[in-house]
């Protein structure tokens, strides 16, 4: 046998013996570890905390987990090497114990750990050991939906009444924790698009905003579910115009210059609108009529715009104006009290020629109003009165009727009085024709 061959055989035998020795050492160590040290301790971090409460007492009471302040825990386990050694944060689950929860509110609950494969072990510690969990009942409620269009404007002569802007659908069902639903006071479908409109238009909504009673916006959590987030916003655009207000005068003689009376109005104009494109807005709006005989220097009267426009009118009051108070400019006006004899009063438009109509009131007190520079020259002889029988309802032989007065000398003087005259009706005598002579 050569020297080289002997050396090679010896090295091979030594290597085999070394491998065998290592294997025997491992076997001996395993036997000693399992007999002398059967349990080991292991720390596992980043184990996710589950908030699934299926089949728990909390779920049976209709409760849901709204929030949990712990997301992950670290656990120290004690068990046999063969079982604990294969555990990690992927086959372990941390969970909250909800079997003691029977009502909504904030609870402090113990965090427990289990394996997904049912491997037995002893939990030495869980860090953190408990979690603050909020429970509430899930509910579904229906809310009306209003529109919000902050960037929509109209061209000149047009207007949008926010009360007429509607949403389709006009209600939304919202599902979420009862405590969160209790905070919702208003729901808005919002379009943030920029538009300048001259006619009615429909915009799609961009988002839905929830508000509290005091106008604070509510941040929507993942627990809030809406039946729909898509709304059509209908925007009716109206024709609009600023219209001057006027006052009419009744029972004035044809010779009277009505422009001499200067009315003072608490508002000179009103903004009117119409949804009907074929409806023409007036050049002015007469808010009412006043009898000339009522216009004393201290005259005042209040008119309602809603009464003027009427409930079924196509004209819409866009101003924040409900009533208008009317008076007259009395600067430079004077008054004079006179007594008018019945000979200065006549009747006109006699309805039945078979009767005669006579003024029975012998004296009638009147007040003359006019410019101070002419009022002093007025006498009773300058005033005449007329009782118009055209529309009078005459059912008896004596009736009381108003008188329309006029001044013969001036067209800017008028008479005010609350007095009326009594008219008597008598049967006219029949006219007989004498027989012709032969």
C-alpha positions in Angstrom: 0.0 0.0 0.0 1.4 3.3 -1.0 1.8 6.1 1.5 -0.7 8.4 -0.4 -3.5 5.9 -0.4 -3.1 5.2 3.3 -3.3 9.0 4.0 -6.5 9.4 1.9 -8.2 6.5 3.5 -7.4 7.9 6.9 -8.9 11.3 6.1 -12.1 9.8 4.8 -12.5 7.8 7.9 -11.9 10.8 10.1 -14.5 12.9 8.2 -17.1 10.3 8.5 -16.4 10.0 12.2 -16.8 13.8 12.5 -20.1 13.9 10.7 -21.3 11.0 12.9 -20.2 12.8 16.0 -22.2 15.9 15.1 -25.3 14.0 14.4 -25.0 12.1 17.7 -24.5 15.4 19.5 -27.6 16.9 18.0 -29.6 13.8 18.9 -28.3 13.8 22.4 -29.1 17.6 22.8 -32.6 17.1 21.5 -33.2 14.2 23.9 -31.8 16.2 26.8 -33.8 19.4 25.8 -37.1 17.5 25.5 -36.6 15.6 28.8 -34.9 18.2 30.9 -36.5 21.4 29.3 -39.9 20.3 27.8 -41.4 23.9 27.5 -39.9 27.1 26.0 -40.9 30.8 26.0 -41.4 32.7 22.8 -42.1 36.4 22.1 -44.1 37.3 18.9 -44.8 40.9 17.9 -47.1 42.6 15.4 -50.1 40.3 15.9 -53.2 42.1 14.4 -56.2 42.6 16.7 -59.5 41.4 15.2 -62.7 43.2 16.0 -64.9 40.4 14.7 -67.6 39.8 17.3 -69.5 37.1 15.5 -71.5 34.8 17.8 -70.7 37.0 20.8 -73.1 38.3 23.4 -72.5 41.8 21.9 -73.6 40.7 18.5 -76.7 39.0 19.9 -77.7 42.3 21.3 -77.5 44.0 17.9 -74.2 45.8 18.6 -71.3 46.5 16.3 -67.8 47.6 16.9 -67.4 51.2 16.0 -63.8 51.7 16.9 -60.9 50.0 18.7 -57.8 51.9 19.9 -55.4 48.9 19.6 -54.4 47.5 16.2 -51.5 45.2 17.1 -50.2 43.4 20.2 -47.0 41.6 21.3 -47.5 38.2 23.0 -45.2 36.0 25.1 -46.1 32.3 24.7 -45.1 29.3 26.7 -45.2 25.8 25.2 -43.4 22.8 23.8 -40.7 23.4 21.3 -42.5 21.4 18.7 -45.7 23.5 18.9 -44.5 27.0 19.9 -41.6 27.0 17.5 -43.8 27.1 14.4 -46.0 30.0 15.7 -45.7 33.6 14.2 -47.9 36.7 13.6 -49.4 35.1 10.6 -50.9 32.0 12.3 -51.9 33.8 15.5 -54.9 36.1 16.0 -55.5 38.6 18.8 -59.2 39.3 19.5 -61.3 41.3 22.0 -63.6 39.4 24.4 -67.1 40.8 23.7 -69.1 38.3 25.6 -69.6 40.7 28.5 -71.0 43.5 26.4 -74.8 43.9 26.3 -75.2 47.7 25.7 -73.8 50.4 23.5 -71.0 52.7 24.7 -67.3 52.7 25.4 -65.9 49.5 27.0 -62.5 48.4 28.2 -62.1 44.8 27.1 -59.4 42.1 27.5 -57.4 41.1 24.5 -57.0 37.4 24.0 -54.8 35.3 21.6 -55.5 32.1 19.7 -53.8 30.2 16.9 -55.6 29.7 13.6 -54.7 26.0 13.6 -55.7 25.2 17.1 -52.2 24.6 18.4 -52.2 24.5 22.3 -50.0 27.0 24.2 -49.9 29.1 27.3 -50.2 32.8 27.0 -47.7 34.3 29.5 -48.5 38.0 28.6 -50.2 40.2 26.0 -49.0 43.8 25.5 -51.1 45.8 25.6 -53.5 43.6 27.5 -56.7 45.4 26.9 -58.4 47.8 24.4 -60.9 50.6 24.5 -63.7 49.6 22.2 -66.8 51.6 21.2 -70.0 49.7 20.6 -73.2 50.9 19.0 -76.3 49.7 17.2 -76.4 50.1 13.5 -79.5 51.8 12.2 -80.9 53.1 8.9 -82.7 56.4 8.6 -84.2 58.5 5.8 -83.1 62.2 5.4 -84.4 64.9 3.0 -81.7 66.1 0.6 -81.1 69.7 -0.2 -78.9 71.2 -2.9 -75.8 73.3 -2.6 -74.4 75.0 -5.7 -71.8 77.6 -4.5 -70.3 78.3 -7.9 -73.5 78.8 -9.9 -74.5 82.3 -11.0 -77.0 83.8 -13.5 -76.8 86.3 -16.2 -78.2 89.8 -15.8 -82.0 89.9 -15.6 -82.2 86.3 -14.3 -82.5 84.9 -10.8 -82.4 81.7 -8.8 -84.6 81.2 -5.8 -82.7 78.7 -3.5 -86.1 77.4 -2.2 -87.0 76.2 -5.7 -83.7 74.3 -6.3 -84.5 70.6 -5.8 -82.7 67.2 -5.8 -83.6 64.0 -7.5 -83.9 61.8 -5.6 -85.0 64.1 -2.8 -84.3 61.7 0.0 -81.4 59.4 1.0 -81.3 56.4 3.4 -78.2 56.5 5.6 -77.0 53.4 7.5 -74.6 53.8 10.4 -74.1 53.8 14.1 -77.1 55.4 15.9 -74.9 57.9 17.8 -73.5 59.1 14.5 -76.9 59.3 12.8 -78.2 61.3 15.7 -75.7 64.1 14.8 -77.0 64.5 11.3 -79.4 67.5 10.9 -79.0 68.3 7.2 -77.9 66.5 4.1 -76.7 68.4 1.0 -76.0 67.1 -2.5 -73.2 69.4 -3.6 -72.1 70.5 -7.1 -68.9 72.5 -7.2 -69.1 73.1 -10.9 -68.9 76.7 -12.1 -71.8 77.8 -14.3 -73.4 81.1 -15.4 -77.0 80.3 -16.3 -79.6 82.0 -18.4 -82.2 79.2 -18.4 -83.2 76.3 -16.1 -80.5 73.6 -15.8 -79.8 70.2 -14.3 -76.4 69.6 -12.6 -75.0 66.2 -11.3 -73.8 66.2 -7.8 -70.1 65.9 -7.0 -70.4 64.9 -3.3 -72.7 64.5 -0.4 -72.1 66.6 2.8 -73.6 65.9 6.2 -74.1 68.8 8.7 -74.9 69.0 12.4 -77.6 71.3 13.8 -75.1 74.1 14.4 -73.8 74.0 10.8 -70.6 72.0 11.4 -69.7 69.5 8.7 -69.6 65.8 9.7 -66.6 63.8 8.7 -68.0 60.6 7.2 -66.5 57.4 8.6 -66.3 54.1 6.7 -69.2 53.0 8.8 -71.6 55.5 7.2 -73.3 54.0 4.1 -75.6 56.0 1.8 -78.2 54.4 -0.4 -76.9 56.6 -3.2 -74.3 59.3 -3.7 -75.5 60.4 -7.1 -78.1 63.2 -7.3 -79.5 65.4 -10.1 -79.8 69.1 -9.0 -82.7 70.9 -10.7 -82.1 74.6 -11.0 -85.0 76.7 -12.2 -83.9 80.1 -13.5 -86.3 83.0 -13.4 -86.7 86.2 -15.3 -86.2 89.1 -12.9 -86.8 92.8 -12.9 -86.8 95.7 -10.5 -90.2 97.3 -10.7 -91.2 100.8 -9.4 -94.2 101.0 -7.0 -97.1 103.3 -7.5 -100.3 104.3 -5.8 -103.6 105.0 -7.7 -106.2 107.6 -6.8 -110.0 107.0 -7.1 -113.1 109.1 -7.0 -111.2 112.1 -8.4 -113.0 114.5 -10.8 -111.7 114.5 -14.4 -110.6 118.1 -14.0 -108.3 117.3 -11.1 -104.5 117.2 -11.7 -103.4 114.0 -9.8 -99.7 114.8 -10.3 -100.0 117.5 -7.7 -100.2 114.8 -5.0 -96.7 113.5 -4.1 -96.9 110.1 -2.4 -94.1 109.0 -0.1 -93.6 105.2 0.0 -91.5 103.3 2.5 -90.1 101.4 -0.4 -89.9 102.7 -4.0 -89.5 99.4 -5.8 -89.7 95.7 -5.6 -87.8 92.9 -7.4 -90.3 90.7 -9.3 -89.6 87.4 -11.1 -91.5 84.9 -13.1 -90.9 81.2 -14.0 -92.9 81.5 -17.1 -90.8 82.9 -20.0 -93.9 84.1 -21.8 -95.1 86.2 -18.8 -94.1 89.9 -19.3 -93.0 91.7 -16.1 -94.8 95.0 -15.6 -93.2 98.4 -16.0 -94.5 99.3 -12.6 -96.6 97.8 -9.8 -99.6 99.6 -8.4 -99.8 98.5 -4.7 -103.3 99.9 -4.1 -105.7 102.7 -4.7 -106.7 105.6 -2.3 -109.9 107.6 -2.5 -109.1 111.3 -3.1 -111.5 112.2 -0.2 -109.2 110.3 2.2 -106.0 112.2 1.4 -105.6 114.5 4.4 -102.1 116.0 4.9 -101.5 113.4 7.7 -102.7 110.5 5.6 -100.9 107.1 6.0 -101.9 103.6 5.0 -100.0 100.2 4.8 -100.4 97.9 1.8 -99.6 94.1 1.6 -97.6 93.0 -1.4 -98.9 89.5 -1.2 -102.5 90.8 -1.5 -101.5 92.8 -4.5 -99.7 89.9 -6.3 -102.3 87.3 -5.3 -101.7 83.7 -4.3 -102.1 82.4 -7.9 -100.1 85.1 -9.6 -97.2 84.2 -11.8 -95.3 87.2 -10.4 -93.0 86.2 -7.6 -91.8 88.7 -5.0 -88.0 88.3 -4.8 -87.4 91.2 -2.3 -87.4 90.9 1.4 -90.4 93.2 1.4 -93.9 92.3 2.7 -95.6 95.6 3.3 -95.3 99.2 2.0 -96.5 102.2 4.0 -97.8 105.2 2.0 -98.2 108.8 3.1 -98.2 112.1 1.2 -95.7 114.9 1.1 -97.6 117.6 3.0 -94.9 120.3 2.6 -96.5 123.5 1.3 -100.0 122.2 1.8 -102.7 124.0 3.7 -106.3 123.2 4.7 -109.6 125.2 5.1 -112.9 124.1 6.6 -116.0 125.1 4.7 -119.7 124.3 4.8 -121.4 123.4 1.5 -125.0 124.1 0.9 -127.1 121.4 -0.8 -127.6 123.7 -3.8 -123.9 123.0 -4.6 -124.6 119.3 -4.9 -126.1 117.6 -7.9 -127.0 114.1 -9.0 -125.9 112.3 -12.2 -126.5 109.1 -14.0 -130.1 108.7 -12.8 -131.0 105.0 -13.2 -134.8 105.4 -13.6 -136.4 108.3 -15.3 -139.8 107.5 -13.6 -138.3 108.8 -10.4 -136.8 112.1 -9.3 -133.8 112.2 -7.0 -133.2 115.0 -4.6 -130.4 115.9 -2.1 -132.0 116.0 1.4 -128.8 117.0 3.3 -129.0 120.7 3.7 -125.5 121.5 4.9 -122.3 119.4 4.5 -119.0 120.3 6.3 -115.9 119.8 4.1 -112.2 120.3 4.4 -110.3 121.8 1.4 -106.7 120.8 0.8 -104.3 122.5 -1.5 -101.3 124.7 -1.9 -101.0 127.3 0.9 -100.7 130.1 -1.6 -104.2 129.4 -3.1 -106.1 127.8 -0.3 -106.9 131.1 1.4 -108.8 132.4 -1.6 -111.2 129.4 -1.8 -114.8 129.9 -0.9 -117.8 127.6 -0.8 -118.9 129.1 -4.1 -115.8 127.6 -5.8 -116.8 124.0 -4.8 -119.3 121.8 -6.5 -120.3 118.2 -5.6 -121.8 115.3 -7.6 -123.5 112.2 -6.4 -123.1 109.5 -9.1 -126.1 107.1 -9.1 -124.8 104.8 -11.9 -123.7 101.9 -9.7 -125.8 102.7 -6.6 -128.0 99.9 -5.2 -131.3 101.7 -4.6 -133.8 99.6 -2.9 -135.5 102.2 -0.7 -136.7 105.7 -1.3 -133.9 107.2 0.8 -130.2 106.2 0.5 -126.9 107.6 1.8 -124.1 108.1 -0.8 -120.7 109.7 -1.0 -120.1 112.9 -3.0 -117.3 113.6 -5.5 -116.2 117.2 -5.2 -114.3 119.5 -7.5 -112.9 123.0 -7.4 -114.0 125.3 -10.2 -111.0 127.7 -9.9 -108.0 125.3 -9.3 -107.1 121.8 -10.5 -104.7 121.2 -7.7 -107.2 121.6 -4.8 -109.2 118.7 -3.4 -111.8 118.1 -0.8 -111.7 115.6 2.1 -114.7 114.5 4.1 -116.1 111.4 5.7 -119.6 112.8 5.5 -122.3 111.5 3.1 -125.5 113.0 1.8 -129.0 111.6 1.9 -130.7 111.2 -1.5 -134.5 110.9 -1.6 -136.3 109.1 -4.5 -139.9 110.2 -5.4 -142.2 109.0 -8.1 -142.4 111.5 -10.9 -145.9 112.8 -11.7 -147.3 111.4 -15.0 -147.6 113.9 -17.8 -151.2 114.1 -19.3 -151.9 115.2 -22.9 -155.0 117.4 -23.5 -157.5 116.1 -26.1 -157.5 117.8 -29.5 -160.4 120.2 -30.3 -162.7 119.5 -33.2 
